[in-house]
Amino acid sequence: MTGGEPFRALARGDGDGLLHHLLVDQAIKVAIVLVALLVLALGMRLIWKKAGRAGPPRCDDR
């Protein structure tokens, strides 16, 4: 898919195709951002626990 296809579709009067293309493009971008935020949150949680900031260690071996 080339960069000029949406503009050619608009020139042909195929507005529905252009709208679909733009909506799919936006949905893909939103999904990428959400996945990146989830990975970031999981990574920060792992680092926080490994750094010992998750609270005092529990001693259940009494």
HELIX and SHEET records of a PDB file:
HELIX    1   1 GLU A    5  ARG A   12  1                                   8    
HELIX    2   2 GLY A   15  LYS A   50  1                                  36    
END                                                                             
